[in-house]
Amino acid sequence: MEHTVSRRGFLTGAALAAAGVAAGGLAGCASGAPTSSGSGGSSASTSSDIPGTWDEETEVIVVGGGVGMAAAIEAADAGAKVVVLEKGDHAGGLWMTAGGSCTMGGNNVVQQRDGVKDDNDAWFAAEMNSCEYRGNAEVMRALVDAGADTVKWMEDLGIIWGPISAGVLGGEVKRGLAPEPNPGVYEGGKGTPNSGICWTQVWEKKLSEQGVPIKLGHRMTRLYREADGPVVGVEVETPDGVKNLKATKGVVLCTGTWTDNARMAAGWDPRIVGPDTYGDGGVPADDLLYVDSSGDGHIAAAQIGAAFADMSFVSYLYLFFGARSYWGWGEDPVDWSTNKNYAAGKGLTRKADLYQKSILVNGKGERYVNEASASDPRPVGRGALSENPEMPFMAAYLSLDQPRNVWMVADSVAAAEMKWPLDEMGKPNPKTGSMFDPACLAKADTLDDLAKQMGIDAATLKATVEQYNADADAGVDSVFGKPGPLNKIATPPFYGAKASLIRHTQRNGVRVNTKSQVLDGWSAIENPLEPVASIDDEPVIPHLYAAGELGNALGWRRVHNSLGHYATAARWAGANAAKATAV
């Protein structure tokens, strides 16, 4: 049989490739030729089987109960009938586990109260420097210009901001914000491991006041789009079976990241996906996370022809030692209204002396890196060197053969000096405290026994330690030039803590403009030489919006504290969807 590829079918494959997924692994991709260009320009991938009848109908559907709640608030305030779909068993999404801080300037109300002088031009320059000028400048400028309003908006909803701090952009202007405790309004606050819940609780309470339903256990599995026209609804897996929901004004995607989707991640950087699902580039250990970042929004948007931004920087990368996760939930049922039984831990603390007083060995038992390079000073306004895949410390790890089986090794003297929680390590529980995992810890009175527990060659490990101890006596690291003083590994018991690679904080996703509208991917293929003066002149997929990590336009290696920008973009998405002409 002869196979032909239509323009629409061609873009489906192109968009899915851009999203890092295989077209053959997705159901429901449309075929056939497009019709007129319509308001969204020439579009390719559209749904050929839009339901004749719908199970439910509303005006605005928001997919994702994290920052999506901010979008829903704005849509409801604009007079739209709104529903929020959340695939988990509670509202809040991954946002609940965030540190809760954000970097916001623009002479906002907190800066004014604290006497900090700032302006949008200076803030915009700092943001662009932070992302090495790879974020979209127009979107970034719009986010900056609206930032002060978002700070005030959150305050009006019930957030109490703590005193302004340095933030993460560098420079002398303070732009760091974090919620202070506010009993009776939300739990937690500054200094708690997850003050992101402060944001989600005020949003959830506001939606309750507005009468906006949050449908739990509802996972979107596809978008319905008319040929070359608007998105008109979604397919959803619900506790009562698959349903089709119509949205007459728009769908807002706030489905988060795809860092747990190994197939997508491997499409961009195969080094960060290992054969050991729980411990080397995979999701954290079993039953620790309450949500998987599976890329639902990315995949659904790709199926209908969405454009994608630079996704080559998959995520920041953390190495944890002795643990395989950094958040989770205790054994008892969780009270989602207070985030009770939340656990946050990263194994051994990642302070500088952790690397200075120990050595790292690969699966052969050999040192492979200057351990001190993990603690290099952070570049001004950029991410820490040990978090970025192209930087020396992480690049050395990623270059190792898989399975990597990397261990941190120290003796009892160094462990005591570093104040390792030896009692907790002796009773490891991946759901409490530092979340130590038995599979990631070793302790022995001899190096032979330690090597056996770690699954590496004892003779090689002993030779490595002997060389390092000789270098420590000489005061010079003859292998990697690690600065002194070097701590000998000589006094039993000896300790080993296995490294686990965690994908964290995705950068970039579907392309959006300054209204959080999703751009149509066909225009770049159909008109590759046609100049476009502004991102707001690019054709869009009508009635489709995106925000949060899914619609992240912040660029390459932008540092953390992105919550404020995500909330601003979500507010645009909700407000603009509510203003759209109904279909």
N, C-alpha and C positions, 0 to 999 in steps of 0.2 A: 504494500500500500504506500502511496506517495504521501508524504507529510508536508504540509505548508504551515508557515508561521505568519500570522497576521500581525499588523502593527500593534494591536492590543496585546496579543500573546507575547510579542517580543518584549514589550515593556514589563510585562509580568515577570519574565525571567530576569530582566535587567534590574528591576527593583528588588526582587528577592535576593539576587546576588549582592546588591548594595547593602541589603540588610544582614548579610552573612548567613543566609539560610538557603537550602536547596529547594528549587521549585517542585521537584518531584516528591518532596516530603510534605507538601501542603495540599489540602483539599479545597475545592471550590474555586480554583482559578478560572477566570472567564475565557471564552474564546469567541471568535467572530470579529467582524470589522466594526470600527467605531462609526458613529454618526456625525452630527455636526459638532463643532468645537465648543459651542455653548459658552457660558460665563467663565468657565474654568480653563479655557483653552483646549487644545487637543489632548484628550486623555486616552490612556490605553486600557489598563486593566479595570474592568467594571463587572458587576455582578449580573449574570445573565438569568438568574433565577430569583429575582426579588419576590418575596411572598405576595400572593394575591390578597391574603388577609393577614392581619397582625394579631398577636396575642394581647398586646398592650400598646397604647399610644400615649405619648407625651410630647412636649415641645423640645426640651433639652435633656439629653442623656449624658451623664458624666460617668466615665468608666475609670474607676480607681478611687478608693476611699482614703487616700493620703492627702496630697495637695489638691486632689480633685474636689475635696470639700470646700476649698477656697473658691474654686470655679463655680461650684453649685451655689454658694452664698451670693455671689455677684449676679448670677443668672436669675436667682429668685428675687433679689432686690430689684432687678430690672423688670420684674413682672412676669417672668416665664414660669411655666409649669415644669418642674425639674425632678429627676430621679437620679440617684447615685447607685451605681453597681459596684459591689466589692466582692471579690472572689473569696476572701477570708471569712472567718467567723466573727469578726469584729471590725469596727471602723478604725482607721488610723494608718493602716498599711505599714510599710517599712519606715515611714517618717517617724513613727512612735519611738524607734530605737535610735534615732539620730541624736547627736549631742545637743542639738537645739540652738546652737549659736549661728549667727549670720553676720555678714560684713555689709553694712549699709551706711552710706554717707549722705551727701547732698544737703547738709545743714538740717538734718532731721530733728525731731523734737527732743530726742535724747541728747544729741550733740549740743543743741541750744541750751538745754538745762545744765549740761556739764561744762559749758563755756568753750566748746570745741568749734573752731572755725573751719568750715569746709564749703566746697562748692561742687557743682556737677562736673565742671571741666576737669578739676583735679581728680575727682573720683573716677571719671571715665578713663583718664590717662592711666591711673593705677590699675584699673581692671584690664585694660588692653595690654599693659606690660605683663600682668600676671599670666595671661593666656598666650603670651608671645605673639600677640597680634593675629591669632588664628581664630578667634571668635568673630562672629559677624558684627562689624562695627555699628551698623544701623540698629540691630536688635539690642546690642549692648548699650548704646546711647539711650535708646528708649527705656530700657530697664533702669538705667541710672536716673533718667529724668523723672521716672515714676516712683523711685525707691523711697523717697521721704514720705510720700503719701501712703505707701504700704506699711511703713513703720508706724505711722499714726493710725492707720486702719486696724492693725493688729492690737494696738493699745486700746482703741475704742471697743474692740471685741472682748477685752479682758486681760490681755497680757500686761504684766508689769515688767518693764525692762530694767535690768540692773545698770549700774554705772557703765559708761562707755569704756571700752578697752582697746588695745592696739589692733585687734583683728588680724587678718592673715595676708593683707596686701603689701605690707611693708610701708616704709616711709614714716613720717612724723605725725600724720593725721590719724586720730583714733576713729575707727569705724566699726569696732566689734561690739555686737549686741547679743545678749542672752537673757532668757526669762528669769526673773527672780521668783521665789515662792509666792503663791497667792492662794492661801487656804480658802476652801469653799468655792473656788473657781476652777482650779486645776491642781493636780498633784505635782510634786517635784519642783524643779527650778534650777537655777544656776548652781553648779557644783555636783549635781546628780548626774549619773552616767547617761541619762536619756531624757533630757529636758525637751526633746522633740515632742514628747507627749503633751507638753503644755500647749503647743500650737494645735494639735489635733483635738484636744479636749474642748478648747474654746470654739473651734470650728463645729464640732459635733453638737455642742450645746446651742449654737446659733442656728444650725439647720433644724434642730428640734423645735426651736421657737418659730421658725419659718414654716414648719410643717412639711419639710422636704424629706421624703423617705430615703433611707439607706438600705438597699436590698443586699443582705449578706448571703454568702454562698452562691453568688451570681458571677460566673466567669464568662466574659465575652470571648467568643471563638471566631467571629468574623464580622466584617462591616459590609453593609449593603449599599451599593452605589449605582445610581442610574447611569446609563451609557453617556459618557462625557458630561455628566451632570453632578448633582449633589449627592452626598451621603444621606440616606433616608432612614437608616436603622441599623440594628445589630442583631446578631444571633448570640444567644446566651445559654450556657449550661446552668441550670438551676436545680435546687433540691427536688423540684417537681418535673424534671425533664427539660429538654431543649425547647426554648421559646424564642420567638421573633418579636422584637420590640421596635416600634416605629418612633422616630424623632422628627418632628415636622420642622424644627428650626436648626438643629445641629447636634453633633456628637462631639464631646470633648474627651480626648484620650489623656489620661494621667496614670498610665499603667506602670510607670517606673522603668526599671532597668532590665537588662537581659544577662546580667553577670552570672546567673546560675544556669544559663542555657549553654551547655558545653559545646553543642554543635555550632551555635552562632559564634561563641567566643573563639573556637578553633578556626573559624573561617577568617578571622582577622589576625589572630596571633596564636598559632598552634603550640607555642612554648608554654602558654599559661593553662593548658588543659592536659592533665596527667592521667596515666592509667589508674592511679590510686584515687578513686572518686572522692574519698573523704581524707584529704590531707595534702594533695599536691595540685592545686588549681581547681579543685572541685568545690561544691557547696560544703558548708560546715557539716559536722558530724550528725548522724541520724537524730531526728526528733528535737534538735536544738532550735531550729528556725520555725517560725509559725507561718512563713510565707516564702514562696520561691519566686525569684526574679526571673521569670521565664520568657520575657520578651513578647507577651501576648499582643501588646499594642503595635510593636514594631512589625510583627509578622502580618497582622491584619491590615496595617497601613500599606505594607509592601504589596499585598495582594491586589489592592485597588490603585496602585500606581503612584504612591507617595514618593517624593524626593527625600534623599537622605544626606545629612551633613557628614563631615569627616568623622568616621568612626574608627580610625586606625588606632587611636589611643583607647583601648578597650576599657581600662579601668586603672585605678591605683592598685598597687600590689603590696600586701602586707605579709611579712613572715612572722608567724607566731611560734613560740618555742614552748613545747609542753602541752599545747592545746590545739584544737581544731576549729574553734569558733571564738567569737567575742561577744555574742549575745545569745540569750536563750531563756527558757522558762523553767521554773522549778517543777517539782513532782506534783504539787497540788494544783487544782484548777486555778486558772488565772482570772483575776477580777479585772476585766479590761477597762473598767471605769477609773481604776487607780493604777493600772499596770502592776498590780501586786504579783510577787514571785518572779519579777524580772531579774535576770542575772546578767552581769556584764563582766567579762574578764578576757584577758589576752595572754594567759599563761604567764610566763616570766616577763617582768616589766622591760620595756624597750629603752631604758635609760642608757647613757653612753657606757657606763662601766659594765653593762651586760656583755658588750662586745669586747671591751678592753681586757677584762679579766678572764675571758674564756677563749676557746678556739672553735671554729666551725670545720667539720670534716664531711666529705662527701661519702657516697655509698661504698667507696673503696677504703675509707679510713684516712684519706689524705686531706690536708688543708687545701682549699681552693680559692681563697680570697683574703685580702687584708680586712680583717674583721672590723677595724676601726673606720673603714670607709662607710659603714652604715650610719655613722654619727657625724658625717661631714656637716658643716654649717648649712643651714637652709639658705638658698639664694633669695635675695630680696624679692618678695612678691611672687615667689614660685613655690612649687611643691618640694617637700623634703627629698633629698637624693635617694634615700633608701626606699621610696615609694614608687618611683617612676621606672618603667621597664628598660629605658635606654641608659640609665645611670649606672655607674660601675658596680655598686654592691648588688643591685638586683640583676643586672645583666650577667654577672658572674654566676649567679644562681640559675638563671634561665638557660645558660649555655651548657649546663650539666646534662649528661645522658639521663633519660628517664628509665625506670623510676629513680628519682633523685636520692631519696633516703638521706637527707642532710641532718646532722645532729650537732648541737652545741654541747661541748664537753668542758667540765670544770671539776676542780677538786673541792674538798670540804672547806679549805681555808678561803678560797675565792667565793664559794657559796655563802659562807658566813659574812664575808666582807660586803657582798652584794645584797645581803639580807633577804636571801631567797626564803620563801615561806615553806620551809622543809616539812613542817607538820602537815600542812595542806597537801604538799606534794606526796607525802606518805600515804594519804588517804584521798586520792584523786577522785573528783566527781565533776564530770563535764557540765553539770547543771547548777553548780554553786560556786561562789567565790571567784577565783581566777579561772575556773572552768578547766582545770587540769584533766587530761585524758590518760588513762592507764596505758594506752597504746603508744603514747608519745613521751613516756618517761622511762628512765633506766637508772638504777643505783646498784653499785657493786663495790666490793673491797679490793678487787683486782681489775686491771684493764682487760684481761682475758674474759672475765665474766661480763664486764660492761659491753665489750664488743659483741659477745654472743647475744646479749639482750637487744642490742641495736641492729643486729643482723649484718655486721660488717666483719671484715677479716681482722683477726686479733693481731697478727704479726705486723700488718701495715699500720694499725692504730698505734701499737706500741712504738714502732719506729718513728711515727709522726710526733708522738708525745716526747720521745727522747730528743729529737731534733729541736723541738720547741723549747724544751727545758734547757738544753745547751745554749740556745740563743738567749734565753732569759738570763742565764749566768753571764753571758758575754755582753748583754745589754743591747743586742742588735738582732732584729728579725732578718735572718739571711735569706728567707724565701720571699716574703712580700713587703718587707720594709715597714711593718707595723710599728708605730711609735711606741716608745716605752712609757712607763715601766711595764715589762712583761711579767705575768704571773705564772709561775711554774705549776704544772699539774702533777703533784707529787704526794699529797697527803690524802689517804683514803678516809671515808668512802668517796668514790668518784661518781659524778652525776652526768647523765645525758638527757637532753631535752630535744625531741625531734621537731624539725621545722615543718610548718604547714603553710602553704601558699594560699592566701585568701584574696579573691577578686573583690574589689571594693570601690564604690563610687564611679559609676560609668560616666563617660563623657560623650556627648553628642548622640543624636538620633535622627528623627525625622526633621526635615527642614521646615522652619516656620518663619513668618514675617513678624512685623512689629504689632500685629493684631493677634498673634498666636494661631493664625491660619496655617494649615499644612499646605506646602507647595506641591504642585503637580509635577511629577518626575518626567512627564513626556516632553515638556518644552525644551529641556536640555538636549534631548535626542533629536527632536524634530527640527529645531532651530539652533544648531550648535554655534553658529557664527553671529547670531543676532545679539548685539549688545543690549544689556538691561541696565538702566541707570540706577535703579533702586530695587532692593529686595521686595519692596511692596508693589513693584510692577510685574513681578513674576506671577504666572498663572497659578491659581490655587485650586485645591479640591473643595468645591463649595460645601459648606456646612460641616467641615471637618477641622477640628482644632486640637492642639496638643500643648502640653506644658509639663514641667517637672523634668526628671531625667530622660523621659521619652522625647521631649521637645527641647532638649538642652542645646542652646546655641552659644555656650560659653567657651568653647574652643579647647585647644590643646593644653593639657597640663595645668589648667586653671586650678588654683589651690582650693581648699575646702571652704566651708561656710557659705554654701550656695542657697540656703533655704529661702532667704529674702528674695532673690531673683526668681526662684521657682514659684513662690507665692504671687509675685507680681505678674508673671506670665500667665498663671492660672486665673488670676482676676481678669486679665484681658480676655482670655478664652471664654470664660463664663459670660461676661458682659456682652461681648460681640456675638456670641451664639444667640443670646436672648434677643438681640436687635435684628437678627436675620429675618428675611421674608419667609414665611412658612410655606412648605410644599405640601 
